[in-house]
Amino acid sequence: MANRYWFLLIFLGAIWGSAFMFIKIATPDLGPVFLVNIRLFIAGLMFLPILLQSKYLKLLRSNLRNILFLAVINNALPFTLFSYASLFSSSNMLAIFNGSTAIITAIISVLWLKNKISRIQFIGVLTGLIGIIVLANPTNIYTTLTASISCILAASCYALSANFIEKYAFKTNAVVLIGWSLIFASLILIPFSLFNLPSQFPSTQTIFSVLWLALISTGLAFFGYIRLIEKIGAVKTSTVAYFIPIFGVIWGYIFLQEEISSRILSGMILIILGIIFTNRQYEKHKRIIN
């Protein structure tokens, strides 16, 4: 793989890793639902000029069921769960839990799609699960049990979406799936946002965080993600999952002064090892769009 694609992979991991820090900053001011709604709406607007082109517009109706499923399961629900969890957890914990998506994806693929995994992949799943247990333990002072469960449910949503795509939408254009699912997710959340409006005008820091989440961590990042899929394929692109927890911990330490404890470090290492082992051979058969 060319160096420029490695650079883009690492850059994408850094951007997605930063999202959890900005979620942690913005959620207390705006609330989980309203924050996610604004984030998805602005990001969707970035895709709209492309989606309204005739070659993409004609694909909307034939893929509407898949788009609506992903709008809820891959966008609205997990984004909201992670935002809710940020109220009771450090941002680095959110990023590490997000890394468990690859582990859960493998488990669902075996149970639902009847995919087979090798011994090394099975070890990877067990290693990742141990990492999750280390972090989700009620004695962990950096998160609550409620926040841990919310993060694991959010990661499970991403994992379910990945398997859904493999089963039902493997050949669907990525721009159509991602772009329209962002737009429909924002529309679905509007009624819920009306009952969860912020009580005061947000701070400058919160506004900047929302714009970063929408324009950079969602809009720009998804464009980069699609670009990588087109150039190096979905399998190699999925290795971005290795970098997200690492950057999430780094940004939380630098900008939010979050402690990197031995528990956080050990849990992150176990989950990353789980991702690496789980993706061995298994990744040859998977085509994942997160």
N, C-alpha and C positions, 0 to 999 in steps of 0.2 A: 504494500500500500504506500502511495506517495506521501512524502513528508507533509505536504499541504493538507492532506486529509487527516493525518494524525493531529496536526495543529487545530483543524476545525473541530475534531472530536473532543480534544482537550478544552478548547474554547467553549464548546457547547456544554460540556460538563461543568465548567466554571460558571456559566450563566445559569444553568438549572440549579447548581448548588447554591447560588446566591439567592434564589427565590425564597428559600425558607427563612433567611434573615429578614427579608423585606415583608414576608407574611407576618413574622413575629412583631415587626414594627407597626404595621398598618392595622392589624386585626383589632386591637383594643379600641381604636378610634372609630372604626367603621362597622365592626361586627363581621363574623365569618361570611354570612350570606351576601350582604351588600358588597363587601370587598370582592368576593368571587364574581358576582354579577357584573360589576364595573370592569373587572379585569378581563373577563371573557368578552364583554361587549366591545371594548376598545380593540382587543386582539382580533375579534371577528371582523371589525371594520377594515383592518389591514388586508384581510383576504378578500373582502367583498369585490373590489374592482376586478380581481382575477376570476372569481367565481361567477360573475355576471357575464363573462365571455361565453359565447354560444357553445363552444366545445365542452365547457364545464357545466354550464347551466342545464344542458340536455341530459346530463348524468344524474341530476338531482332526484328526479322522480323515481328512476329505476333503483336508486340506492337509498331511498328515503328511510326505509326500515332500519338499515344498518347505521345510517347517520344518526337517527333518533336514539338508537340504543347507545351509541358511543357518546352522544351529547350528554346523556345522563351518567353512564357508567364510567366513561373515560375522562369526563370533564366536570360537570356540575357536582356530582356526589363526592369524588375523591378530593377535588379542590376545596370543597366546603369542609370536609372532614379534617384535612390537614390544617386549614385555617382555624377551625374550632380547637384542634389539639394544641395549636400554638399558644392558646390562652393559659395552658397548664404545663407547658413543656419548653425546654430550651430549643433554639432553632437547630442546633447540631443534632439533637435527637430526632427531629423531624426528617432531616436529610438522611440519616443512617437508616431509619425505618423505611424510608422510600426505597433504599437499596434492596430491601427484602422482596421487592416486586419480582425480580428474576427468580428467586427461590420459589415463591408462591406460584409463579407462572408454570414452572416445571411440575409442581404438584397437581395443578389443575389439568395440565395437558395429559398427565397419566390417568387421572380419574375420569376426565370428560372425553378427551380425544383418543384415549387408549394408546398414547405414545409410550414407547419403551425407553427406559433409561439404563445406562450402564452402571457398573459398580462405582466408578469414580463420580458419576453424577449423583448417585444415591448418597455417597459420602458428602458431596457438596450440599445436598438438601439438608442432611442432618447437621452439618457444620453451620449452615445459615440459620437453621431453627434454634440451635444452641445460642447463637449470637442474639437472636430475637428474644429468647428467654432471659439472657443476661441483662438486656436493656429493659424489657417489659416487667422485670421483677419489681414488686411493690416497694422494695427497699431502695430503689433508685431515686435519689433526691432530685434528679434533673428532669423528672417527668412524673406524672400521675398515672395510675392504672387506666383511668378513663382516656387520657391522652394517648397512651400506648395502644389501647384497643382501637381508638379512632384512626391512628396511623396505620395499624395493621389492616383494618377494614379498607382504608383508602388504597393501600398497596394491593390488596386483594381485588379491588375494582380495576386497577390498571392491569393486573394479571388476567382477570377474566376478559377484559377487553382485548388483550393480546391473543388469547385463545379464540375468542369470537371472530377476530379478524382472520385468523388462520383458517377457521372453519367456513366462514360465510363471505368474507370480503377480501380474500387473498389477492385477487386481481383488480380490485377497485383502485382507481387513481387516488394517490395519497393526498393530493391537494383537495380533492372533493371531500374525502373522508374527514380530514383534519379541519379544513376551512368551514364547511357547513356545520360540522358538529360543534365548533366554537360558537357560531351564530345561534344555532338552535338551543344550545345550553344556556346562553345568556337570556334568550326569550323565555325559556322554561323557568328560570329563576326570578323573573320580574315579579310575579305575584307574591313570592316569598319575601322578596326584598321590600315590598311595600309595607310589610308588617315588621320589618327589621331595619328601619331607617335610622341612621346615626342621630344622636341627640344634639350634636353640635357640629359646627363646621370643622373639618379636619385640619390638622396642623400642616405646615409646609413639609415636614419630614414624611408625614403620611401621604400627602399628595405625590411627592417624589417616589415613594415606595410603590404606590399604585401604578404610576406611569412606567416605572421600571418593570414591574410584574407583567403589565399588559403589553407594552411595546417591545421589551427586550426578552424577558424570561418566557413569554408565551408567543407573541407574534414573530419577532425576529428569530427566536430559537427554533420555532417550528419550520420556518422557511429554511433555516440552515439544516435542520433535520431531514427535510424533504430532499434538499440538495445532496446530502450525503447518501441517502437511499438511492437516488438516481445514479450517483457516481461509483459508489463502492458496495451497494446492496444493503438490504435491511439487516442481514446477519452481522456484518462488521460494524454497522452503525449502532447496533444494540450494545456494543462494548462501551458506549458512553456511560452505561450504568456503573462501571467501575469508578468513574471519576466524580460522580455526583456526591456520594457521601464524604469523600475526601475534601472536596471544595466546600461543602456545607460546614464541615468542622472548622476548616481554615477561616472562612469568612466570619463565622460566629465568634471565633477566638479574637480575630483582628478588630472587628467593628462593634461587637456586642460584649466583648470581654468575657465570653463564656469559657468556663473552665474545661480543659480536656483531661478528665479524670482517667484513672486506670480502667474503670468500668466502661466508660465511653470508648476508650481506645481499644479495649479487648473486644467489645461488642462489634465495633466497626470492622476490625480485622477479621473476625469470624464471618461476618456477613459478606464482606468482599471476597474472602476465600470461598465461601459458599457460592457466590455468583460465578467466580472463575471456574470452579469444578463443575458446577451445574451446566455451564455453557459449553463444556467440552463435548464434542460429538453431537450433543443435543441441538446445538445451534445450527448444525447443518440442515436440520429439518424445520427450523422455525423461521418465520418471517413476521417480525413484531413491529407494530407501529404504536408507540405510547403517546 
